[in-house]
Amino acid sequence: MSNEAKKERCIIVGASHAAAQVAPTLRQRGWEGTIGVIGNEYSLPYHRPPLSKDFLSGKKSSDDILIRQPAVYEKAHIRFALGITVIDINRSDKYVVLDNEQQIPYDKLVLTTGAKVRKLNIPGADLAGIQYLRNINDIHHIKSFVGKEKNAVIVGGGYIGLETAASLRKLGMNVTVLEAMPRVLQRVTAPEVSAFYDRVHREEGVTIVTDTIAKSFEGNKHVEAVLCENGERYPADLVIVGVGVVPATELAEKAGLEVNNGIVVDEYARTSDHDILAAGDCTSHYNPIYDRVLRLESVQNALDQATVAANTICGNLQPYSALPWFWSDQFDLKLQIAGLNQGYDNVVIRGDIEGSRSFAAFYLLGDRLLAVDAVNKPQEFMLGRRLITDKVPVDPAKLADEGFSLKGFMA
C-alpha cells in the first residue's frame, strides 16, 4: 500500500470563503493527510463582496479577487476538483458521490456549501436580462446588459440590491430600486439608517420605490419592463433580483444530518455526525455573546468558523465565540457593522445623519450596547466592537456626544 493510500483524507465540499480558510489552516495545524476541495464552479475560491462593486465595474479581474493564489494551495498540497457537484454522502462507508458517479472516500468531511439565491417565481421570470447576483458567472451575464442610459431595475432594497444599484449608477445606467417593504434595509437597520441610505441614493440619481411588489416581467424574449401589483410599470433593459439567500443544505439533509435554518453545528463546527463538519453561510450555530442560535451570511463568520473546524479536525478543540461583523460599500460610503441589533429598544445617533455622509448608529437594550452601524466612522466601529464584546454599560447621552471619546467608557 502506498503512503498516499495510508494517509487520512479530508474532503471539503464547496470552493467558498470557508474552504479557502479551512484547507490551508489544516496544514498549518499539522494535518498530514490529503486535502481535497470539490467545487461546482470552475474557479478557485474568490472574494464575493467585490462582485457587486469592483468586479462589476471592471476595476478588478477574476484573478484580482482570488482569495489565495494557486501557488499557495500547491505548496500546501491541496487539490481542487472544480466544475463538479457532490450529489450524495454515504456516511456509513464514508465516501461522497460526484455527479460523474465517481466515489471519493473521506475520513473527515467539511461542508462549506454556502448559500444560494432565493428565486422570484412570477410570470416572465425566465426572460433574458433577468439576473441574480451570487457568483462570477452572474456578473459576466450582467455585464453584457450594462450600458450608459440603459434602464436597470433592482428588485429588493437590501444590501446587495443597494450595492448593485450604486455600481450600476456609477456605470451610467438609470437605476430604479423596488422594495416591497415600507423602507429599504427594513429587516436589518433602524428607520434613521434606512432614511439615510434612501437620501444618499436619491442624491446620486437612483430612484427608490418602496411598498411596491413586482407582479410580472414583461417582454418577448428579453425583459422590457417590470409590472408591479399597484399597476405601475418600470422600463427595464436589465433586472437584478436581490431578495435574499437560503442556506445550501440539500446535501446535508439528504445525508440525514440535523438541519434547522442551516446545517446545525456545535461550538466546534461539528455536525450531528462528528466526522462531518460545516462552516460558513450554510451553518446554524449557537452564539454565546447573544445567547441564541444564529445563521450568519458573513465573510468573517465563514473564516472564523472554518478556523475552528480545522482546529477540531486536528484535535485542538477551541469553541467558536466571535462577535459578528459585516460591511457594505456604496458610492463613497463605507458601512461597518458590529454585532446584531435584534431586540434593541433605543437607537442613539452620533454625528449628522441627516446632512452629512458620516455617522454612527448605536443600538441599545437598556444600557447594553447590542450593535453599531458606522458609516465612514472607523473608530466608532472599532471601539463599538470592544464595548459590545466586553458588555460595557454605556450612557446614551455620552454616546451621542461627538466631543466624548468612546474610550472613556472603558476607563
C-alpha positions as a Markdown table, in Angstrom:
| # | Residue | x | y | z |
|---|---|---|---|---|
| 1 | Met | 0.0 | 0.0 | 0.0 |
| 2 | Ser | 1.4 | 3.4 | -0.9 |
| 3 | Asn | 2.0 | 6.2 | 1.6 |
| 4 | Glu | -0.8 | 8.2 | -0.1 |
| 5 | Ala | -3.3 | 5.4 | 0.5 |
| 6 | Lys | -2.4 | 5.1 | 4.1 |
| 7 | Lys | -2.9 | 8.8 | 4.8 |
| 8 | Glu | -6.1 | 10.2 | 6.3 |
| 9 | Arg | -8.3 | 12.0 | 3.8 |
| 10 | Cys | -10.1 | 15.3 | 4.4 |
| 11 | Ile | -12.6 | 16.3 | 1.7 |
| 12 | Ile | -14.1 | 19.8 | 1.6 |
| 13 | Val | -17.3 | 20.3 | -0.3 |
| 14 | Gly | -17.8 | 23.8 | -1.7 |
| 15 | Ala | -15.0 | 26.1 | -3.0 |
| 16 | Ser | -16.0 | 29.0 | -0.9 |
| 17 | His | -14.5 | 31.6 | 1.6 |
| 18 | Ala | -14.7 | 28.9 | 4.3 |
| 19 | Ala | -13.0 | 26.3 | 2.1 |
| 20 | Ala | -10.2 | 28.8 | 1.3 |
| 21 | Gln | -9.6 | 29.1 | 5.1 |
| 22 | Val | -10.1 | 25.6 | 6.4 |
| 23 | Ala | -7.8 | 23.9 | 3.8 |
| 24 | Pro | -4.6 | 25.8 | 4.4 |
| 25 | Thr | -5.3 | 26.1 | 8.2 |
| 26 | Leu | -5.4 | 22.3 | 8.3 |
| 27 | Arg | -1.9 | 22.2 | 7.0 |
| 28 | Gln | -0.8 | 24.9 | 9.5 |
| 29 | Arg | -2.3 | 23.0 | 12.4 |
| 30 | Gly | -0.3 | 19.8 | 11.4 |
| 31 | Trp | -2.8 | 17.8 | 9.3 |
| 32 | Glu | -0.5 | 15.3 | 7.4 |
| 33 | Gly | -3.3 | 13.6 | 5.4 |
| 34 | Thr | -4.6 | 14.5 | 2.0 |
| 35 | Ile | -6.8 | 17.6 | 1.4 |
| 36 | Gly | -9.2 | 17.8 | -1.5 |
| 37 | Val | -11.7 | 20.6 | -2.3 |
| 38 | Ile | -14.6 | 19.9 | -4.6 |
| 39 | Gly | -16.4 | 22.9 | -6.1 |
| 40 | Asn | -19.3 | 23.2 | -8.6 |
| 41 | Glu | -17.8 | 26.4 | -10.1 |
| 42 | Tyr | -14.8 | 26.5 | -12.4 |
| 43 | Ser | -12.8 | 28.9 | -10.3 |
| 44 | Leu | -10.6 | 28.7 | -7.2 |
| 45 | Pro | -12.2 | 30.3 | -4.1 |
| 46 | Tyr | -12.7 | 34.0 | -4.6 |
| 47 | His | -13.9 | 37.1 | -2.6 |
| 48 | Arg | -17.6 | 37.5 | -3.2 |
| 49 | Pro | -18.2 | 41.1 | -1.8 |
| 50 | Pro | -16.4 | 42.7 | -4.7 |
| 51 | Leu | -18.7 | 41.0 | -7.2 |
| 52 | Ser | -21.4 | 43.7 | -6.9 |
| 53 | Lys | -18.8 | 46.5 | -6.8 |
| 54 | Asp | -15.2 | 46.5 | -8.3 |
| 55 | Phe | -15.7 | 43.3 | -10.3 |
| 56 | Leu | -18.9 | 44.5 | -11.8 |
| 57 | Ser | -17.4 | 47.9 | -12.6 |
| 58 | Gly | -14.4 | 46.3 | -14.2 |
| 59 | Lys | -11.8 | 47.7 | -11.7 |
| 60 | Lys | -10.9 | 44.1 | -10.7 |
| 61 | Ser | -10.4 | 40.9 | -12.7 |
| 62 | Ser | -11.2 | 37.4 | -11.8 |
| 63 | Asp | -7.5 | 36.9 | -10.8 |
| 64 | Asp | -7.7 | 40.0 | -8.6 |
| 65 | Ile | -10.4 | 38.7 | -6.4 |
| 66 | Leu | -8.9 | 35.2 | -5.8 |
| 67 | Ile | -8.7 | 34.7 | -2.0 |
| 68 | Arg | -5.4 | 32.9 | -2.4 |
| 69 | Gln | -3.2 | 32.4 | -5.4 |
| 70 | Pro | -2.8 | 28.8 | -6.9 |
| 71 | Ala | 0.8 | 28.6 | -5.6 |
| 72 | Val | -0.4 | 28.7 | -2.0 |
| 73 | Tyr | -2.6 | 25.6 | -2.5 |
| 74 | Glu | 0.1 | 23.8 | -4.5 |
| 75 | Lys | 2.7 | 24.4 | -1.7 |
| 76 | Ala | 0.3 | 23.0 | 0.9 |
| 77 | His | -0.6 | 20.0 | -1.4 |
| 78 | Ile | -4.3 | 21.0 | -1.5 |
| 79 | Arg | -6.0 | 19.5 | -4.5 |
| 80 | Phe | -9.1 | 21.0 | -6.3 |
| 81 | Ala | -11.7 | 19.3 | -8.4 |
| 82 | Leu | -13.7 | 22.1 | -10.0 |
| 83 | Gly | -16.9 | 22.2 | -12.0 |
| 84 | Ile | -18.0 | 19.1 | -10.1 |
| 85 | Thr | -21.1 | 18.7 | -7.9 |
| 86 | Val | -21.3 | 16.3 | -4.9 |
| 87 | Ile | -24.7 | 14.7 | -5.1 |
| 88 | Asp | -24.7 | 12.3 | -2.1 |
| 89 | Ile | -22.8 | 11.4 | 1.1 |
| 90 | Asn | -22.6 | 7.8 | 2.2 |
| 91 | Arg | -21.9 | 8.2 | 5.9 |
| 92 | Ser | -21.7 | 4.6 | 6.8 |
| 93 | Asp | -19.0 | 3.8 | 4.3 |
| 94 | Lys | -17.6 | 7.4 | 4.4 |
| 95 | Tyr | -17.5 | 8.5 | 0.8 |
| 96 | Val | -19.1 | 11.2 | -1.3 |
| 97 | Val | -20.7 | 10.6 | -4.7 |
| 98 | Leu | -20.0 | 13.1 | -7.5 |
| 99 | Asp | -22.3 | 14.0 | -10.4 |
| 100 | Asn | -20.0 | 11.9 | -12.7 |
| 101 | Glu | -20.8 | 8.9 | -10.5 |
| 102 | Gln | -17.3 | 8.8 | -9.1 |
| 103 | Gln | -17.0 | 7.9 | -5.4 |
| 104 | Ile | -14.4 | 9.8 | -3.2 |
| 105 | Pro | -13.6 | 8.3 | 0.2 |
| 106 | Tyr | -13.1 | 10.5 | 3.3 |
| 107 | Asp | -12.1 | 10.3 | 6.9 |
| 108 | Lys | -13.2 | 13.8 | 7.7 |
| 109 | Leu | -15.7 | 15.8 | 5.6 |
| 110 | Val | -16.2 | 19.6 | 5.7 |
| 111 | Leu | -19.3 | 21.1 | 4.2 |
| 112 | Thr | -18.7 | 24.7 | 3.1 |
| 113 | Thr | -21.6 | 24.9 | 0.6 |
| 114 | Gly | -22.6 | 28.5 | 1.4 |
| 115 | Ala | -26.0 | 29.8 | 0.4 |
| 116 | Lys | -28.0 | 30.2 | -2.9 |
| 117 | Val | -30.2 | 33.0 | -4.1 |
| 118 | Arg | -33.9 | 33.0 | -3.4 |
| 119 | Lys | -35.6 | 32.9 | -6.8 |
| 120 | Leu | -38.6 | 35.1 | -7.7 |
| 121 | Asn | -41.3 | 32.9 | -9.2 |
| 122 | Ile | -43.5 | 35.3 | -11.1 |
| 123 | Pro | -44.6 | 35.4 | -14.8 |
| 124 | Gly | -41.8 | 36.3 | -17.2 |
| 125 | Ala | -39.0 | 35.2 | -14.7 |
| 126 | Asp | -37.3 | 33.2 | -17.4 |
| 127 | Leu | -36.8 | 36.2 | -19.8 |
| 128 | Ala | -33.3 | 37.1 | -20.9 |
| 129 | Gly | -31.9 | 40.1 | -18.9 |
| 130 | Ile | -33.3 | 38.9 | -15.6 |
| 131 | Gln | -30.3 | 38.2 | -13.4 |
| 132 | Tyr | -29.3 | 37.2 | -9.9 |
| 133 | Leu | -26.0 | 38.1 | -8.2 |
| 134 | Arg | -24.2 | 35.3 | -6.4 |
| 135 | Asn | -21.1 | 34.2 | -8.4 |
| 136 | Ile | -18.7 | 35.3 | -11.1 |
| 137 | Asn | -20.8 | 33.9 | -14.0 |
| 138 | Asp | -23.7 | 36.0 | -12.8 |
| 139 | Ile | -21.6 | 39.1 | -13.1 |
| 140 | His | -20.4 | 38.1 | -16.6 |
| 141 | His | -24.0 | 37.8 | -17.7 |
| 142 | Ile | -25.0 | 41.1 | -16.0 |
| 143 | Lys | -22.1 | 43.0 | -17.8 |
| 144 | Ser | -23.5 | 42.0 | -21.2 |
| 145 | Phe | -26.6 | 44.1 | -20.4 |
| 146 | Val | -24.9 | 47.1 | -18.9 |
| 147 | Gly | -24.8 | 50.4 | -20.9 |
| 148 | Lys | -25.0 | 54.1 | -20.3 |
| 149 | Glu | -28.5 | 55.5 | -20.2 |
| 150 | Lys | -30.0 | 52.0 | -20.3 |
| 151 | Asn | -32.6 | 51.2 | -17.6 |
| 152 | Ala | -31.8 | 48.8 | -14.7 |
| 153 | Val | -34.4 | 47.7 | -12.2 |
| 154 | Ile | -33.3 | 46.2 | -8.9 |
| 155 | Val | -35.9 | 44.1 | -7.2 |
| 156 | Gly | -35.1 | 44.2 | -3.5 |
| 157 | Gly | -33.7 | 47.0 | -1.3 |
| 158 | Gly | -31.4 | 45.1 | 0.9 |
| 159 | Tyr | -27.6 | 45.5 | 1.0 |
| 160 | Ile | -27.0 | 43.5 | -2.2 |
| 161 | Gly | -29.7 | 45.5 | -4.1 |
| 162 | Leu | -28.4 | 48.9 | -2.9 |
| 163 | Glu | -24.7 | 47.9 | -3.6 |
| 164 | Thr | -25.6 | 46.8 | -7.1 |
| 165 | Ala | -27.7 | 50.0 | -7.6 |
| 166 | Ala | -24.7 | 52.1 | -6.6 |
| 167 | Ser | -22.4 | 50.2 | -9.0 |
| 168 | Leu | -24.8 | 50.4 | -12.0 |
| 169 | Arg | -25.5 | 54.1 | -11.4 |
| 170 | Lys | -21.7 | 54.8 | -11.5 |
| 171 | Leu | -21.6 | 53.0 | -14.8 |
| 172 | Gly | -24.1 | 55.5 | -16.2 |
| 173 | Met | -27.3 | 53.4 | -16.0 |
| 174 | Asn | -30.8 | 54.7 | -15.0 |
| 175 | Val | -31.5 | 52.7 | -11.8 |
| 176 | Thr | -34.7 | 52.0 | -10.0 |
| 177 | Val | -34.9 | 50.0 | -6.8 |
| 178 | Leu | -38.2 | 48.3 | -6.0 |
| 179 | Glu | -38.7 | 47.4 | -2.3 |
| 180 | Ala | -41.7 | 45.5 | -1.1 |
| 181 | Met | -41.5 | 46.9 | 2.5 |
| 182 | Pro | -42.1 | 50.5 | 3.6 |
| 183 | Arg | -38.4 | 51.3 | 3.7 |
| 184 | Val | -35.1 | 50.0 | 2.3 |
| 185 | Leu | -33.0 | 47.8 | 4.6 |
| 186 | Gln | -36.0 | 47.4 | 6.9 |
| 187 | Arg | -35.1 | 44.0 | 8.1 |
| 188 | Val | -31.6 | 44.9 | 9.2 |
| 189 | Thr | -31.5 | 48.6 | 10.2 |
| 190 | Ala | -33.3 | 51.3 | 12.2 |
| 191 | Pro | -35.6 | 53.8 | 10.4 |
| 192 | Glu | -33.0 | 56.5 | 10.7 |
| 193 | Val | -30.4 | 54.5 | 8.9 |
| 194 | Ser | -32.9 | 53.5 | 6.2 |
| 195 | Ala | -33.7 | 57.1 | 5.7 |
| 196 | Phe | -30.0 | 58.0 | 5.3 |
| 197 | Tyr | -29.4 | 55.4 | 2.6 |
| 198 | Asp | -32.7 | 56.5 | 0.8 |
| 199 | Arg | -31.4 | 60.1 | 0.8 |
| 200 | Val | -27.9 | 59.3 | -0.4 |
| 201 | His | -29.2 | 57.0 | -3.3 |
| 202 | Arg | -31.6 | 59.7 | -4.4 |
| 203 | Glu | -28.8 | 62.3 | -4.3 |
| 204 | Glu | -26.8 | 60.0 | -6.6 |
| 205 | Gly | -29.7 | 59.7 | -9.0 |
| 206 | Val | -31.2 | 56.4 | -8.0 |
| 207 | Thr | -35.0 | 56.1 | -8.0 |
| 208 | Ile | -36.2 | 54.4 | -4.8 |
| 209 | Val | -39.8 | 53.0 | -4.8 |
| 210 | Thr | -41.0 | 51.3 | -1.6 |
| 211 | Asp | -44.2 | 49.5 | -0.7 |
| 212 | Thr | -44.0 | 48.0 | -4.2 |
| 213 | Ile | -44.2 | 44.4 | -5.2 |
| 214 | Ala | -43.1 | 43.1 | -8.6 |
| 215 | Lys | -46.1 | 41.2 | -10.2 |
| 216 | Ser | -44.5 | 40.1 | -13.5 |
| 217 | Phe | -41.8 | 40.7 | -16.0 |
| 218 | Glu | -42.8 | 41.8 | -19.5 |
| 219 | Gly | -41.1 | 41.3 | -22.8 |
| 220 | Asn | -40.9 | 38.9 | -25.7 |
| 221 | Lys | -37.5 | 37.1 | -25.4 |
| 222 | His | -35.8 | 39.8 | -23.5 |
| 223 | Val | -37.2 | 41.7 | -20.4 |
| 224 | Glu | -38.6 | 45.1 | -21.3 |
| 225 | Ala | -40.4 | 46.2 | -18.2 |
| 226 | Val | -41.4 | 45.3 | -14.6 |
| 227 | Leu | -45.1 | 45.4 | -13.8 |
| 228 | Cys | -46.0 | 45.9 | -10.2 |
| 229 | Glu | -49.1 | 44.9 | -8.2 |
| 230 | Asn | -50.1 | 48.6 | -8.0 |
| 231 | Gly | -50.2 | 48.8 | -11.8 |
| 232 | Glu | -47.0 | 50.8 | -12.1 |
| 233 | Arg | -44.7 | 49.7 | -15.0 |
| 234 | Tyr | -40.9 | 50.4 | -15.0 |
| 235 | Pro | -39.0 | 50.0 | -18.2 |
| 236 | Ala | -36.0 | 47.7 | -17.9 |
| 237 | Asp | -33.1 | 46.6 | -20.1 |
| 238 | Leu | -31.7 | 44.7 | -17.1 |
| 239 | Val | -33.4 | 43.4 | -14.0 |
| 240 | Ile | -31.4 | 42.2 | -11.0 |
| 241 | Val | -33.3 | 40.3 | -8.3 |
| 242 | Gly | -31.9 | 40.6 | -4.8 |
| 243 | Val | -34.5 | 39.2 | -2.4 |
| 244 | Gly | -32.2 | 37.2 | -0.1 |
| 245 | Val | -30.5 | 33.8 | 0.0 |
| 246 | Val | -31.2 | 30.5 | 1.6 |
| 247 | Pro | -28.6 | 28.1 | 3.0 |
| 248 | Ala | -27.4 | 25.3 | 0.7 |
| 249 | Thr | -28.4 | 22.4 | 2.9 |
| 250 | Glu | -29.8 | 19.8 | 0.4 |
| 251 | Leu | -26.7 | 17.6 | 0.6 |
| 252 | Ala | -26.7 | 17.6 | 4.4 |
| 253 | Glu | -30.5 | 16.9 | 4.6 |
| 254 | Lys | -30.2 | 14.0 | 2.1 |
| 255 | Ala | -27.4 | 12.6 | 4.3 |
| 256 | Gly | -29.6 | 12.7 | 7.4 |
| 257 | Leu | -27.7 | 15.4 | 9.2 |
| 258 | Glu | -29.6 | 17.7 | 11.5 |
| 259 | Val | -30.7 | 20.8 | 9.6 |
| 260 | Asn | -32.7 | 23.8 | 11.0 |
| 261 | Asn | -32.3 | 27.0 | 9.0 |
| 262 | Gly | -28.8 | 25.8 | 8.2 |
| 263 | Ile | -26.7 | 22.8 | 9.0 |
| 264 | Val | -26.7 | 22.5 | 12.7 |
| 265 | Val | -23.2 | 22.6 | 14.2 |
| 266 | Asp | -21.9 | 22.7 | 17.8 |
| 267 | Glu | -19.3 | 25.2 | 19.1 |
| 268 | Tyr | -16.5 | 23.1 | 17.5 |
| 269 | Ala | -18.2 | 23.2 | 14.0 |
| 270 | Arg | -19.2 | 19.6 | 14.2 |
| 271 | Thr | -22.5 | 18.4 | 12.7 |
| 272 | Ser | -24.6 | 15.7 | 14.2 |
| 273 | Asp | -22.1 | 13.3 | 12.7 |
| 274 | His | -18.8 | 14.3 | 14.3 |
| 275 | Asp | -16.8 | 13.1 | 11.2 |
| 276 | Ile | -18.6 | 15.8 | 9.2 |
| 277 | Leu | -18.0 | 19.4 | 10.0 |
| 278 | Ala | -19.5 | 22.6 | 8.4 |
| 279 | Ala | -18.6 | 26.2 | 8.3 |
| 280 | Gly | -19.9 | 29.5 | 6.8 |
| 281 | Asp | -23.3 | 30.7 | 5.5 |
| 282 | Cys | -24.7 | 27.2 | 5.4 |
| 283 | Thr | -24.5 | 26.6 | 9.2 |
| 284 | Ser | -26.8 | 27.3 | 12.1 |
| 285 | His | -24.8 | 27.7 | 15.4 |
| 286 | Tyr | -25.1 | 28.9 | 18.9 |
| 287 | Asn | -23.5 | 32.3 | 19.7 |
| 288 | Pro | -22.6 | 32.7 | 23.4 |
| 289 | Ile | -22.4 | 36.5 | 23.1 |
| 290 | Tyr | -26.1 | 36.8 | 22.2 |
| 291 | Asp | -27.1 | 33.6 | 23.9 |
| 292 | Arg | -29.1 | 32.3 | 20.9 |
| 293 | Val | -28.8 | 30.2 | 17.7 |
| 294 | Leu | -27.8 | 32.1 | 14.6 |
| 295 | Arg | -27.2 | 31.7 | 10.9 |
| 296 | Leu | -24.9 | 34.4 | 9.6 |
| 297 | Glu | -24.2 | 35.5 | 6.0 |
| 298 | Ser | -20.8 | 36.9 | 6.7 |
| 299 | Val | -17.3 | 36.6 | 5.4 |
| 300 | Gln | -16.0 | 37.0 | 9.0 |
| 301 | Asn | -18.2 | 34.1 | 10.2 |
| 302 | Ala | -17.0 | 31.9 | 7.4 |
| 303 | Leu | -13.4 | 32.5 | 8.1 |
| 304 | Asp | -13.7 | 32.2 | 11.9 |
| 305 | Gln | -15.8 | 29.1 | 11.8 |
| 306 | Ala | -13.5 | 27.5 | 9.2 |
| 307 | Thr | -10.6 | 28.0 | 11.5 |
| 308 | Val | -12.5 | 26.3 | 14.3 |
| 309 | Ala | -13.3 | 23.4 | 12.0 |
| 310 | Ala | -9.7 | 23.0 | 11.1 |
| 311 | Asn | -8.6 | 23.0 | 14.7 |
| 312 | Thr | -11.3 | 20.4 | 15.6 |
| 313 | Ile | -10.1 | 18.1 | 12.9 |
| 314 | Cys | -6.6 | 18.4 | 14.2 |
| 315 | Gly | -7.7 | 17.5 | 17.7 |
| 316 | Asn | -7.4 | 21.1 | 19.1 |
| 317 | Leu | -10.9 | 21.9 | 20.4 |
| 318 | Gln | -11.4 | 25.6 | 20.6 |
| 319 | Pro | -15.0 | 26.8 | 20.8 |
| 320 | Tyr | -16.3 | 29.3 | 18.3 |
| 321 | Ser | -17.2 | 32.6 | 20.1 |
| 322 | Ala | -16.9 | 35.6 | 17.9 |
| 323 | Leu | -18.8 | 38.9 | 17.6 |
| 324 | Pro | -20.4 | 39.0 | 14.2 |
| 325 | Trp | -19.4 | 41.9 | 11.9 |
| 326 | Phe | -20.2 | 42.9 | 8.4 |
| 327 | Trp | -19.6 | 45.7 | 5.9 |
| 328 | Ser | -21.1 | 47.3 | 2.8 |
| 329 | Asp | -19.7 | 49.8 | 0.3 |
| 330 | Gln | -22.0 | 52.1 | -1.7 |
| 331 | Phe | -20.8 | 55.2 | -3.5 |
| 332 | Asp | -18.5 | 57.0 | -1.1 |
| 333 | Leu | -20.0 | 55.3 | 1.9 |
| 334 | Lys | -18.1 | 52.6 | 3.9 |
| 335 | Leu | -20.5 | 51.0 | 6.3 |
| 336 | Gln | -19.1 | 48.8 | 9.0 |
| 337 | Ile | -21.5 | 46.9 | 11.3 |
| 338 | Ala | -20.5 | 45.3 | 14.6 |
| 339 | Gly | -22.9 | 43.0 | 16.4 |
| 340 | Leu | -26.6 | 42.1 | 15.9 |
| 341 | Asn | -29.3 | 44.7 | 16.6 |
| 342 | Gln | -32.3 | 42.4 | 17.1 |
| 343 | Gly | -34.2 | 43.3 | 20.3 |
| 344 | Tyr | -33.0 | 46.9 | 20.7 |
| 345 | Asp | -35.1 | 49.4 | 22.5 |
| 346 | Asn | -33.2 | 52.6 | 21.7 |
| 347 | Val | -31.1 | 54.0 | 18.8 |
| 348 | Val | -28.5 | 56.7 | 19.5 |
| 349 | Ile | -27.1 | 58.6 | 16.6 |
| 350 | Arg | -23.6 | 60.1 | 16.8 |
| 351 | Gly | -22.9 | 62.6 | 14.0 |
| 352 | Asp | -25.1 | 64.4 | 11.4 |
| 353 | Ile | -27.1 | 61.6 | 9.8 |
| 354 | Glu | -29.4 | 64.0 | 8.0 |
| 355 | Gly | -27.0 | 66.3 | 6.3 |
| 356 | Ser | -23.6 | 64.5 | 6.1 |
| 357 | Arg | -22.3 | 61.2 | 4.9 |
| 358 | Ser | -20.6 | 60.2 | 8.2 |
| 359 | Phe | -22.3 | 59.0 | 11.4 |
| 360 | Ala | -22.7 | 56.0 | 13.8 |
| 361 | Ala | -25.9 | 54.5 | 14.9 |
| 362 | Phe | -25.7 | 52.6 | 18.3 |
| 363 | Tyr | -28.4 | 50.0 | 19.1 |
| 364 | Leu | -29.1 | 49.7 | 22.8 |
| 365 | Leu | -31.1 | 47.4 | 25.1 |
| 366 | Gly | -31.2 | 49.4 | 28.3 |
| 367 | Asp | -27.6 | 50.4 | 28.9 |
| 368 | Arg | -26.1 | 47.5 | 27.0 |
| 369 | Leu | -24.8 | 48.1 | 23.5 |
| 370 | Leu | -26.0 | 45.4 | 21.1 |
| 371 | Ala | -24.7 | 46.7 | 17.7 |
| 372 | Val | -23.3 | 49.7 | 15.9 |
| 373 | Asp | -23.7 | 50.8 | 12.3 |
| 374 | Ala | -20.8 | 53.1 | 11.5 |
| 375 | Val | -20.7 | 54.9 | 8.1 |
| 376 | Asn | -17.3 | 56.4 | 7.4 |
| 377 | Lys | -16.6 | 56.2 | 11.2 |
| 378 | Pro | -13.9 | 53.5 | 11.6 |
| 379 | Gln | -13.0 | 54.5 | 15.2 |
| 380 | Glu | -16.7 | 54.2 | 16.3 |
| 381 | Phe | -16.8 | 50.8 | 14.7 |
| 382 | Met | -13.6 | 49.5 | 16.4 |
| 383 | Leu | -14.4 | 50.9 | 19.8 |
| 384 | Gly | -18.1 | 49.8 | 19.4 |
| 385 | Arg | -16.9 | 46.2 | 18.9 |
| 386 | Arg | -15.0 | 46.3 | 22.1 |
| 387 | Leu | -17.9 | 47.8 | 24.1 |
| 388 | Ile | -20.2 | 45.0 | 22.8 |
| 389 | Thr | -17.8 | 42.2 | 23.3 |
| 390 | Asp | -16.9 | 43.3 | 26.9 |
| 391 | Lys | -20.5 | 44.1 | 27.7 |
| 392 | Val | -19.6 | 47.6 | 29.0 |
| 393 | Pro | -22.6 | 49.6 | 30.2 |
| 394 | Val | -23.0 | 52.9 | 28.2 |
| 395 | Asp | -24.6 | 56.3 | 28.7 |
| 396 | Pro | -26.8 | 57.2 | 25.7 |
| 397 | Ala | -26.1 | 60.9 | 26.1 |
| 398 | Lys | -22.3 | 60.4 | 26.0 |
| 399 | Leu | -22.7 | 58.0 | 23.0 |
| 400 | Ala | -24.4 | 60.8 | 21.1 |
| 401 | Asp | -21.8 | 63.5 | 22.1 |
| 402 | Glu | -19.0 | 63.6 | 19.5 |
| 403 | Gly | -16.9 | 65.5 | 22.0 |
| 404 | Phe | -16.8 | 62.5 | 24.3 |
| 405 | Ser | -14.3 | 59.8 | 23.4 |
| 406 | Leu | -15.8 | 56.3 | 23.5 |
| 407 | Lys | -12.6 | 55.2 | 25.1 |
| 408 | Gly | -14.0 | 56.9 | 28.2 |
| 409 | Phe | -16.4 | 54.1 | 28.7 |
| 410 | Met | -13.5 | 51.7 | 29.1 |
| 411 | Ala | -11.5 | 53.8 | 31.6 |
